[in-house]
Amino acid sequence: MSIGGLCGFAIGFFTALQIKVTSALTHNISGTAKACAQTVIATFWYNEMRSGLWWLSNWVVLAGSAAYARVKQKEMEKEFSLKDSPSLISVK
């Protein structure tokens, strides 16, 4: 029980850190992508047969999550490049 409590506390702590650094939406999307990836991996692991629509829905979730991550990455790159560029207006 102590190990379970420690793991639960750690998950809560790192969730709060992730939300503090990113956003609640990013945390939700990363959690959904993680669960979807685990489901796909488990399906391969246990050699389960699934319908084409099941596979399509899982790949749509994973592709959408990857697209969201890429857009956020580009936004962050743009934000940091603007901070690092020298200002045109000098203060004397």
Beta strands, then each sheet from edge to edge (+ up, - down):
end
